[in-house]
Amino acid sequence: MKKRNVAIIAHVDHGKTTLVDGILKHSGMFRENEDISEISMDSNDLEKERGITILAKTTALDYKDTRINILDTPGHADFGGEVERIMNMVDGVLLVVDAYEGAMPQTRFVLKKAFEAGAKPIVVINKVDKPSARCSQVLDEVLDLFIELGALDNQLDFKVIYASALNGTCSFSEDLSTQTEGFQEILDTILEEIPEPTGDSDKPLQFQPALLDYNEFVGRIGIGRVHNGVIKTGQMVTCCRLDGTTKQFRIQKLFGFYGYKRIEIEQACAGDIVAISGLADISVGETICDTNTVLPLAPLHIDEPTLQMTFGANSSPFVGRDGKIVTARKIEERLNRECQRDVSLKVEPASNDSFLVSGRGELHLGILIENMRREGFELEVSKPNVIVKEVDGIKMEPYEDLQIEVPEEYVGNVIEQLGLRGAKMEDMTNFENQVRLSYTIPSRGLIGFSTDFMTLTKGYGIMNHTFKEYAKVESVDIGERKLGVLVSATTGSSTAYSIGSLEDRGVMFIEPGTDVYEGMIVGECNRDNDLAVNVTKGKNLTNIRAAGSDHTVVLKKPRPIPLEYALDYINSDELVEVTPNFIRIRKRILDTESRKKFDAKIKNS
């Protein structure tokens, strides 16, 4: 059977996964009476809730005597390393672009990686049924991007398909009336445009894992492409390590992909995308070779972490109330297990009960924290910090490309705020009362910015960023919150009376009846200093009836504190307490008097 290996790449939320789901559901691999409404490539609960792809997925379908292997890639910058490695497994890409938004920062990143790998592109302009679609202008933007990124002549000669992945239709014309159900045009174009995978099944075996998975029963699983030769279950092979050493092992299990399933197979040959198990510490970029002919492939690049935070056992007075897993040993085991699957994650001990966890960004680490709390863990995490490295005696920090779209009336506020965060404007364009701003900004300038950005633009702004490079550290003081907080000075249950009397001091994070402890942050102060407050005080009762005592106290709605907001919000002297059902913000030093003495000492030093 002939083969085609293709990856679907795009910016966040441009419709990659919806398109893959649509292609599979219209490919005839399901029975007519089979319920496929809930089936999706995004199988993880968090992926379904957030509508994003977190882990790359592999699938396959048979079309016109050809096995088409499709890799659905993440669109978010924090998971860009997976996109880069996947390019080593495919010969072509479907570049999906939103018919209104056009080429965005992550479009540039993923397309650049595809060109560097020599992949043949097919452009799919998606969401053409949107009233705001501007297909012709978007196609011009894509062409400009191809030229800017130095596409070769054969890459510039790309086919364009117009689709509505949600409606399950596509055509070769932007005219909506030409849209037909199913994705035959896309599948036919893949067969015509994407070359067959190179490789020779008669040559000695060369298999290179580009992705990792983990299973409790078989351990680490390496997912990659068979570059040459044949690989079989039970076969003795040699692993060429990244440090130059070799290790022999037996292939325990061999998995292929079909539809939404991973299926056990007996053998695979050159060009196939498969998963193998048998080596407990198999790693990305190593080469699995024939034991008699050891020929390692060039190692794959793995992105370095750019952000780190401390994970520790929960030390608050409420420890153990909500979660079942509270010990540092269990947290360490869980973090090490995550490292088995995620090569971009690094974990090292920080102190007796805490660990320094390094990752690719706030979302990368936030997803890990969210998964852990859902599994029953209680933990406390610190403010994220960028990783600064030294090159030739010069301190270097990560910088990012930032692209912002805001209505015209909010531009001034956004530009002022970004200037304070060390950002440099690269470009500014206007279209239809919207302004698109392009910046280069230190990664630390983005920590906590999304919270401010939503406030500045009243929720109408769109922000995207992607890692650019390491550059010299600038001396701009950024990253700390300017306003102070309201900190509980007592332990107990909050009352409407005390919250009502504090509302003119700032914005509350809690409502009446919330359990609080000393040192827990219960609101934001409207000044730049912290304020210790009593939120558990009740109204003194007397036997004299006061005028107006029958009036009900109407309180303002408290500000909700989701996990991402909390991680963005805290300063370096604060922690986020994470349990299965609660997100609390607290001071590192809980005792009010001790904290005041420490703060005074820092101020005077």
C-alpha positions as CSV (number, residue, x, y, z in Angstrom):
1,M,0.0,0.0,0.0
2,K,1.2,3.5,-0.9
3,K,1.8,6.0,2.0
4,R,1.6,9.7,2.7
5,N,2.8,11.4,5.9
6,V,1.4,14.9,6.5
7,A,1.2,17.2,9.5
8,I,-1.6,19.8,10.1
9,I,-0.1,23.0,11.3
10,A,-1.7,26.4,12.2
11,H,-2.0,29.2,14.8
12,V,-4.1,28.6,17.9
13,D,-7.8,28.1,17.2
14,H,-7.6,28.2,13.4
15,G,-9.3,24.8,13.2
16,K,-6.6,22.1,12.9
17,T,-8.3,19.5,15.2
18,T,-11.8,20.2,13.8
19,L,-10.4,19.6,10.3
20,V,-8.8,16.3,11.3
21,D,-12.0,15.2,13.0
22,G,-14.0,16.1,9.9
23,I,-11.7,14.3,7.6
24,L,-11.8,11.1,9.7
25,K,-15.6,11.3,10.1
26,H,-16.1,11.7,6.4
27,S,-13.6,9.0,5.4
28,G,-16.0,6.1,5.7
29,M,-14.2,4.3,8.5
30,F,-17.2,4.4,10.8
31,R,-20.5,2.5,10.6
32,E,-23.5,4.5,9.5
33,N,-25.3,3.9,12.8
34,E,-22.2,4.5,15.0
35,D,-22.3,7.6,17.3
36,I,-19.3,9.7,16.5
37,S,-20.5,13.0,17.8
38,E,-18.4,12.9,20.9
39,I,-15.3,11.4,19.3
40,S,-12.4,13.9,18.8
41,M,-8.6,13.9,18.4
42,D,-8.6,16.2,21.5
43,S,-9.4,13.3,23.9
44,N,-7.9,14.9,27.1
45,D,-10.5,16.6,29.4
46,L,-8.5,19.8,29.5
47,E,-8.2,19.8,25.7
48,K,-12.0,19.5,25.3
49,E,-12.6,22.2,27.9
50,R,-10.1,24.8,26.6
51,G,-10.6,23.9,22.9
52,I,-6.8,23.6,22.4
53,T,-4.5,20.8,21.4
54,I,-1.9,20.1,24.2
55,L,-0.3,17.0,22.9
56,A,0.4,16.1,19.3
57,K,-1.8,13.2,18.1
58,T,-1.2,10.7,15.3
59,T,-4.0,9.1,13.2
60,A,-4.3,7.4,9.9
61,L,-6.9,6.6,7.2
62,D,-7.0,4.7,4.0
63,Y,-8.0,6.6,0.8
64,K,-7.7,5.3,-2.8
65,D,-5.3,2.5,-1.9
66,T,-3.1,4.9,0.1
67,R,-2.5,5.0,3.9
68,I,-2.5,8.7,4.9
69,N,-0.8,9.3,8.2
70,I,-1.9,12.6,9.7
71,L,-0.3,14.3,12.7
72,D,-2.4,16.9,14.5
73,T,-0.1,19.4,16.1
74,P,-0.5,21.9,19.0
75,G,-1.0,25.5,18.0
76,H,0.2,27.2,21.2
77,A,3.7,28.6,21.4
78,D,4.4,26.7,24.6
79,F,4.2,23.4,22.7
80,G,6.1,24.6,19.6
81,G,8.9,22.1,20.3
82,E,6.6,19.2,19.3
83,V,5.8,20.9,16.0
84,E,9.5,21.2,15.2
85,R,10.2,17.5,15.9
86,I,7.1,16.4,14.0
87,M,8.5,17.9,10.8
88,N,11.1,15.2,10.9
89,M,8.3,12.6,10.5
90,V,6.4,14.0,7.6
91,D,6.9,15.0,3.9
92,G,4.2,17.7,3.7
93,V,2.0,20.0,5.7
94,L,-1.6,21.3,5.6
95,L,-1.2,24.9,6.7
96,V,-4.6,25.9,8.1
97,V,-5.3,29.7,8.2
98,D,-8.4,31.4,9.6
99,A,-10.3,33.2,6.8
100,Y,-10.6,36.4,8.9
101,E,-7.5,36.4,11.2
102,G,-5.0,35.5,8.5
103,A,-1.3,34.9,9.2
104,M,-0.6,35.1,12.9
105,P,2.6,34.7,15.0
106,Q,2.3,31.0,15.4
107,T,1.5,30.6,11.7
108,R,4.9,32.1,11.0
109,F,6.7,29.9,13.5
110,V,5.2,26.6,12.3
111,L,5.6,27.4,8.7
112,K,9.3,28.4,9.2
113,K,9.9,25.0,10.8
114,A,8.1,23.2,7.8
115,F,10.3,25.1,5.3
116,E,13.5,24.3,7.2
117,A,12.5,20.6,7.1
118,G,11.8,20.8,3.3
119,A,8.1,19.9,3.7
120,K,5.7,20.5,0.8
121,P,2.8,22.9,1.9
122,I,-0.9,22.8,1.0
123,V,-2.8,25.9,2.2
124,V,-6.3,25.4,3.7
125,I,-8.2,28.7,4.3
126,N,-10.7,27.7,7.0
127,K,-13.9,29.2,8.4
128,V,-14.8,30.6,4.9
129,D,-18.5,30.6,6.1
130,K,-17.8,33.4,8.6
131,P,-19.5,36.7,7.7
132,S,-16.1,38.5,8.3
133,A,-14.1,36.1,6.0
134,R,-11.7,38.0,3.8
135,C,-10.2,35.1,1.7
136,S,-8.4,37.1,-1.0
137,Q,-6.5,39.3,1.5
138,V,-5.6,36.4,3.7
139,L,-4.2,34.5,0.7
140,D,-2.1,37.5,-0.2
141,E,-0.8,37.6,3.5
142,V,0.1,33.9,3.3
143,L,1.9,34.4,0.0
144,D,3.9,37.4,1.5
145,L,4.7,35.2,4.5
146,F,6.0,32.4,2.2
147,I,8.3,34.8,0.3
148,E,9.5,36.5,3.6
149,L,10.4,33.1,5.0
150,G,12.4,32.2,1.9
151,A,10.2,29.4,0.5
152,L,11.7,27.4,-2.4
153,D,10.1,27.5,-5.9
154,N,8.3,24.2,-5.4
155,Q,7.0,25.4,-2.0
156,L,5.7,28.7,-3.5
157,D,3.7,26.6,-6.0
158,F,1.2,25.6,-3.4
159,K,-2.4,24.5,-3.9
160,V,-5.2,26.4,-2.0
161,I,-8.4,24.8,-0.6
162,Y,-11.2,26.8,0.9
163,A,-13.0,24.9,3.8
164,S,-15.4,25.1,6.6
165,A,-14.1,22.4,9.0
166,L,-17.1,22.9,11.3
167,N,-19.6,22.3,8.5
168,G,-17.6,19.5,6.9
169,T,-17.3,21.2,3.5
170,C,-14.6,22.4,1.2
171,S,-13.9,23.4,-2.4
172,F,-11.1,24.9,-4.6
173,S,-13.0,28.2,-4.9
174,E,-13.7,30.9,-2.3
175,D,-17.2,31.1,-3.6
176,L,-19.4,29.7,-0.8
177,S,-21.9,28.2,-3.3
178,T,-19.2,25.8,-4.6
179,Q,-18.6,24.2,-1.1
180,T,-19.3,20.4,-1.2
181,E,-19.7,18.0,1.8
182,G,-16.8,15.9,2.7
183,F,-13.1,16.5,2.2
184,Q,-12.3,14.7,-1.0
185,E,-10.6,17.8,-2.5
186,I,-8.2,17.9,0.5
187,L,-7.5,14.1,0.4
188,D,-7.0,14.2,-3.4
189,T,-4.6,17.1,-3.1
190,I,-2.6,15.3,-0.5
191,L,-2.2,12.4,-2.9
192,E,-1.2,14.7,-5.8
193,E,1.0,17.2,-4.0
194,I,2.7,15.4,-1.0
195,P,5.5,13.1,-2.0
196,E,5.7,9.5,-0.9
197,P,8.0,9.0,2.1
198,T,11.6,8.3,1.3
199,G,13.3,5.3,2.8
200,D,14.2,1.8,1.7
201,S,12.8,-1.3,3.5
202,D,15.7,-3.4,2.2
203,K,18.3,-1.2,4.0
204,P,19.3,-1.7,7.7
205,L,16.8,-0.5,10.3
206,Q,16.8,3.2,11.3
207,F,13.9,4.4,13.5
208,Q,13.9,7.8,15.4
209,P,11.4,8.7,18.1
210,A,10.2,12.4,17.8
211,L,7.5,12.2,20.4
212,L,7.1,10.4,23.8
213,D,4.1,8.8,25.5
214,Y,3.9,6.9,28.8
215,N,1.9,3.9,29.9
216,E,1.9,2.3,33.3
217,F,2.1,-1.2,31.8
218,V,4.8,-0.8,29.2
219,G,6.6,2.3,30.4
220,R,7.9,4.9,27.9
221,I,6.7,4.7,24.4
222,G,8.7,6.3,21.5
223,I,6.6,7.6,18.5
224,G,8.4,8.2,15.3
225,R,9.0,7.3,11.7
226,V,10.8,4.2,10.3
227,H,13.4,5.9,8.1
228,N,14.8,2.7,6.7
229,G,14.5,-1.0,7.1
230,V,11.8,-3.1,8.8
231,I,11.0,-3.2,12.6
232,K,9.2,-6.2,14.2
233,T,7.8,-7.2,17.6
234,G,10.3,-9.2,19.5
235,Q,13.2,-8.1,17.4
236,M,16.6,-7.3,19.2
237,V,17.7,-3.8,18.3
238,T,20.4,-1.3,19.3
239,C,19.6,2.2,20.6
240,C,22.2,4.9,19.7
241,R,22.1,7.3,22.7
242,L,22.5,11.0,22.4
243,D,25.8,10.8,24.3
244,G,27.3,8.4,21.8
245,T,26.8,5.2,23.8
246,T,24.6,2.2,22.7
247,K,22.2,-0.2,24.4
248,Q,20.6,-3.3,23.1
249,F,17.0,-4.2,23.9
250,R,14.0,-6.1,22.6
251,I,11.0,-4.5,21.0
252,Q,8.2,-5.5,23.4
253,K,5.3,-3.9,21.6
254,L,4.8,-2.2,18.3
255,F,1.8,0.0,17.7
256,G,0.3,1.5,14.5
257,F,-2.4,4.2,14.2
258,Y,-5.8,4.0,12.5
259,G,-8.6,6.4,13.1
260,Y,-8.8,7.3,16.8
261,K,-7.2,4.0,17.9
262,R,-3.7,2.8,18.6
263,I,-3.5,-0.8,17.4
264,E,-0.9,-3.5,18.0
265,I,0.9,-4.6,14.9
266,E,3.6,-7.2,14.2
267,Q,5.9,-5.2,11.9
268,A,6.4,-1.9,10.1
269,C,8.6,-0.9,7.2
270,A,10.2,2.3,5.9
271,G,7.9,5.3,5.8
272,D,5.5,4.0,8.5
273,I,4.8,6.1,11.6
274,V,4.6,3.8,14.6
275,A,5.1,3.6,18.4
276,I,7.5,1.2,20.1
277,S,8.0,0.1,23.7
278,G,10.7,-2.0,25.3
279,L,13.3,0.5,26.5
280,A,12.4,2.2,29.8
281,D,14.4,5.4,29.2
282,I,14.1,5.8,25.4
283,S,14.4,9.5,24.5
284,V,13.6,11.9,21.7
285,G,16.2,12.0,18.9
286,E,17.9,8.7,19.6
287,T,18.1,6.2,16.8
288,I,17.0,2.6,17.0
289,C,19.2,0.5,14.6
290,D,19.8,-3.0,13.5
291,T,22.2,-4.7,16.0
292,N,24.5,-5.7,13.1
293,T,24.5,-2.2,11.4
294,V,24.6,0.7,13.8
295,L,23.9,3.9,11.8
296,P,22.7,6.8,14.0
297,L,20.6,9.6,12.4
298,A,21.3,13.3,13.2
299,P,19.8,14.1,16.6
300,L,16.7,16.2,16.8
301,H,16.6,19.6,18.4
302,I,14.7,19.9,21.7
303,D,13.7,23.4,22.8
304,E,15.2,24.5,26.1
305,P,12.8,25.6,29.0
306,T,12.4,29.3,29.3
307,L,10.3,29.6,32.5
308,Q,10.5,28.0,35.9
309,M,8.5,27.9,39.2
310,T,8.7,26.1,42.5
311,F,6.3,23.3,43.2
312,G,6.0,22.4,46.9
313,A,3.9,20.4,49.4
314,N,1.0,22.5,50.7
315,S,2.0,24.2,53.9
316,S,-1.2,26.1,54.7
317,P,-3.3,25.6,57.8
318,F,-5.9,23.9,55.5
319,V,-3.6,21.2,54.3
320,G,-5.3,17.8,53.8
321,R,-8.8,19.2,54.0
322,D,-9.5,18.8,50.2
323,G,-6.9,16.7,48.5
324,K,-5.9,13.1,49.0
325,I,-2.2,13.4,47.9
326,V,-0.3,15.9,50.0
327,T,3.3,14.6,50.6
328,A,6.4,15.9,48.8
329,R,7.4,12.4,47.9
330,K,4.2,11.8,45.9
331,I,4.5,15.2,44.2
332,E,8.1,14.3,43.2
333,E,6.9,10.9,41.8
334,R,4.2,12.6,39.8
335,L,6.6,15.3,38.4
336,N,9.2,12.6,37.4
337,R,6.4,10.6,35.7
338,E,5.5,13.7,33.7
339,C,9.1,14.0,32.6
340,Q,8.9,10.5,31.1
341,R,6.3,11.9,28.6
342,D,7.3,15.5,28.2
343,V,10.9,16.2,27.1
344,S,10.5,20.0,27.4
345,L,10.0,19.6,31.2
346,K,12.9,19.6,33.7
347,V,12.6,18.9,37.4
348,E,15.2,19.3,40.1
349,P,15.1,19.4,43.9
350,A,14.9,23.0,45.4
351,S,14.6,22.2,49.1
352,N,13.2,19.4,51.4
353,D,9.6,19.7,50.3
354,S,9.8,21.7,47.0
355,F,11.1,21.2,43.4
356,L,12.2,23.6,40.7
357,V,10.1,22.8,37.6
358,S,11.2,24.3,34.3
359,G,9.0,24.5,31.2
360,R,8.3,26.3,27.9
361,G,5.8,28.9,29.3
362,E,3.0,29.7,31.7
363,L,0.5,27.6,29.8
364,H,2.8,24.6,29.7
365,L,3.3,24.6,33.5
366,G,-0.3,25.7,34.2
367,I,-1.6,22.6,32.3
368,L,0.6,20.4,34.5
369,I,-0.7,22.0,37.7
370,E,-4.4,21.7,36.5
371,N,-3.9,18.0,35.8
372,M,-2.3,17.4,39.2
373,R,-5.2,19.1,41.1
374,R,-7.7,17.0,39.2
375,E,-5.8,13.9,40.2
376,G,-6.3,14.8,43.9
377,F,-3.0,16.6,44.6
378,E,-2.6,19.5,47.0
379,L,0.4,21.8,46.3
380,E,1.7,25.3,46.5
381,V,3.4,27.0,43.6
382,S,5.5,30.2,43.3
383,K,5.5,33.1,40.8
384,P,6.9,32.0,37.4
385,N,10.4,33.3,36.6
386,V,12.2,33.4,33.3
387,I,15.4,31.4,33.0
388,V,18.4,33.6,32.6
389,K,21.6,32.0,31.1
390,E,25.1,33.3,30.8
391,V,26.9,33.4,27.4
392,D,30.5,34.6,27.2
393,G,30.0,36.4,30.6
394,I,26.9,38.3,29.4
395,K,23.5,37.5,31.0
396,M,20.9,36.5,28.4
397,E,17.1,36.3,28.8
398,P,14.4,35.0,26.5
399,Y,12.6,37.4,24.2
400,E,9.2,36.8,22.4
401,D,7.4,38.1,19.4
402,L,4.2,39.6,20.6
403,Q,1.2,40.4,18.3
404,I,-1.8,42.2,19.7
405,E,-5.2,43.1,18.1
406,V,-7.3,45.8,19.9
407,P,-10.1,48.2,19.0
408,E,-8.7,51.7,18.3
409,E,-10.0,53.3,21.5
410,Y,-7.7,51.0,23.7
411,V,-4.5,51.4,21.7
412,G,-3.0,54.2,23.8
413,N,-3.4,52.3,27.1
414,V,-1.9,49.2,25.7
415,I,1.1,51.0,24.2
416,E,1.8,52.8,27.5
417,Q,1.6,49.6,29.5
418,L,3.9,47.7,27.1
419,G,6.4,50.5,27.2
420,L,6.7,50.1,31.0
421,R,7.3,46.3,30.4
422,G,10.4,46.8,28.1
423,A,8.6,46.1,24.8
424,K,9.8,47.5,21.5
425,M,7.2,48.2,18.8
426,E,8.1,46.6,15.4
427,D,5.0,47.3,13.4
428,M,1.5,48.9,13.6
429,T,-1.4,48.4,11.1
430,N,-5.0,49.5,11.0
431,F,-8.0,47.8,9.5
432,E,-11.7,48.2,10.1
433,N,-11.4,50.0,13.5
434,Q,-9.0,47.3,14.7
435,V,-5.3,48.0,15.3
436,R,-2.6,45.2,15.0
437,L,0.5,45.9,17.0
438,S,3.8,43.8,16.7
439,Y,6.4,43.9,19.5
440,T,9.5,42.3,20.7
441,I,9.3,41.9,24.4
442,P,11.3,40.2,27.2
443,S,9.5,37.0,28.4
444,R,9.4,38.4,31.9
445,G,7.5,41.4,30.6
446,L,4.6,39.0,29.7
447,I,4.3,37.5,33.2
448,G,1.2,39.0,34.6
449,F,0.4,41.0,31.5
450,S,-2.5,39.0,30.3
451,T,-4.5,40.0,33.4
452,D,-3.7,43.7,32.8
453,F,-4.4,43.4,29.1
454,M,-7.9,42.0,29.6
455,T,-8.7,44.9,32.0
456,L,-7.2,47.5,29.6
457,T,-9.1,46.3,26.6
458,K,-12.3,45.3,28.5
459,G,-11.9,41.8,27.1
460,Y,-12.0,42.9,23.4
461,G,-8.2,42.5,22.8
462,I,-6.5,39.4,21.3
463,M,-2.9,38.6,22.3
464,N,-0.5,36.0,20.8
465,H,3.2,35.5,21.5
466,T,5.9,33.1,20.5
467,F,9.5,32.5,21.6
468,K,12.0,34.5,19.4
469,E,15.5,34.3,20.9
470,Y,17.8,34.8,23.9
471,A,19.2,38.3,24.1
472,K,21.0,40.6,26.5
473,V,19.2,41.3,29.8
474,E,17.8,44.8,29.9
475,S,17.7,46.6,33.3
476,V,14.0,47.4,33.1
477,D,12.3,46.6,36.4
478,I,9.2,44.6,35.3
479,G,7.1,41.7,36.4
480,E,5.8,42.8,39.9
481,R,2.3,43.8,40.5
482,K,1.9,47.5,41.4
483,L,-1.1,47.4,43.7
484,G,-1.1,45.9,47.2
485,V,-3.4,43.2,48.6
486,L,-5.8,42.7,51.4
487,V,-4.5,40.0,53.7
488,S,-6.5,38.2,56.3
489,A,-5.2,38.8,59.8
490,T,-7.5,36.1,61.4
491,T,-8.6,32.5,60.8
492,G,-12.3,31.6,60.5
493,S,-15.3,32.1,58.2
494,S,-15.8,35.4,56.4
495,T,-18.9,37.5,57.1
496,A,-21.0,39.8,55.0
497,Y,-20.7,42.5,57.6
498,S,-16.9,42.6,57.5
499,I,-16.7,42.2,53.7
500,G,-19.2,45.1,53.3
501,S,-17.1,47.4,55.5
502,L,-13.9,46.6,53.5
503,E,-15.3,47.2,50.0
504,D,-14.2,50.8,49.8
505,R,-10.6,49.6,50.5
506,G,-10.4,47.5,47.3
507,V,-11.8,44.6,45.3
508,M,-12.7,41.4,47.2
509,F,-11.7,37.9,46.1
510,I,-14.0,36.0,48.5
511,E,-17.7,36.0,49.4
512,P,-19.4,35.6,52.8
513,G,-19.0,32.1,54.3
514,T,-15.6,31.5,52.8
515,D,-13.1,29.7,55.2
516,V,-10.0,31.9,55.5
517,Y,-6.7,31.7,57.4
518,E,-4.2,34.2,58.7
519,G,-1.9,35.2,55.7
520,M,-4.4,34.3,53.0
521,I,-5.0,37.1,50.4
522,V,-8.7,38.0,50.3
523,G,-8.7,41.0,48.0
524,E,-6.8,43.6,46.1
525,C,-6.0,46.9,47.8
526,N,-6.7,50.1,46.0
527,R,-3.3,51.4,47.1
528,D,0.2,50.2,46.5
529,N,0.7,48.8,50.0
530,D,-0.6,45.6,51.6
531,L,-3.2,45.8,54.3
532,A,-4.0,43.3,57.1
533,V,-7.7,43.0,57.5
534,N,-10.3,41.2,59.6
535,V,-12.9,39.5,57.3
536,T,-14.3,37.2,60.1
537,K,-15.7,39.9,62.3
538,G,-19.5,39.8,62.9
539,K,-21.8,42.7,63.8
540,N,-22.1,43.3,67.5
541,L,-25.6,42.5,68.6
542,T,-27.5,44.8,71.0
543,N,-31.1,44.8,72.3
544,I,-31.6,48.2,70.6
545,R,-33.2,48.1,67.2
546,A,-31.3,50.5,64.8
547,A,-33.0,52.4,62.0
548,G,-32.6,50.7,58.7
549,S,-31.6,47.4,60.4
550,D,-34.0,45.5,58.1
551,H,-32.2,46.6,55.0
552,T,-30.3,43.7,53.3
553,V,-26.5,44.3,52.8
554,V,-25.9,44.2,49.0
555,L,-22.3,43.2,48.3
556,K,-20.3,43.6,45.0
557,K,-19.6,40.4,43.2
558,P,-16.1,39.1,44.2
559,R,-13.4,38.8,41.5
560,P,-13.1,35.1,40.4
561,I,-9.6,33.7,40.7
562,P,-8.9,30.9,38.2
563,L,-5.5,29.2,38.2
564,E,-3.9,31.1,35.3
565,Y,-5.1,34.4,36.8
566,A,-3.6,33.5,40.2
567,L,-0.2,32.5,38.6
568,D,-0.2,35.8,36.7
569,Y,-1.3,37.9,39.7
570,I,1.1,36.9,42.5
571,N,4.3,38.7,43.5
572,S,7.5,37.0,44.5
573,D,6.6,37.1,48.3
574,E,3.3,35.2,47.6
575,L,2.2,31.6,46.7
576,V,-0.7,30.0,45.0
577,E,-2.3,27.2,47.1
578,V,-3.8,24.6,44.7
579,T,-6.2,21.9,45.8
580,P,-8.8,19.8,43.9
581,N,-11.6,22.3,44.6
582,F,-9.9,25.5,45.6
583,I,-7.4,28.1,44.3
584,R,-6.2,30.3,47.1
585,I,-3.5,33.1,47.1
586,R,-1.4,33.5,50.2
587,K,1.6,35.2,51.6
588,R,4.8,33.1,52.0
589,I,5.0,34.3,55.6
590,L,1.5,33.7,57.1
591,D,2.0,35.3,60.6
592,T,1.0,39.0,60.3
593,E,3.6,40.3,62.8
594,S,6.5,38.2,61.4
595,R,5.6,39.4,57.9
596,K,5.6,43.1,58.8
597,K,9.0,42.7,60.5
598,F,10.4,40.9,57.4
599,D,8.9,43.5,55.0
600,A,10.4,46.4,57.1
601,K,13.8,44.7,57.1
602,I,13.7,44.3,53.3
603,K,12.6,48.0,52.9
604,N,15.5,49.2,55.1
605,S,18.2,47.0,53.5
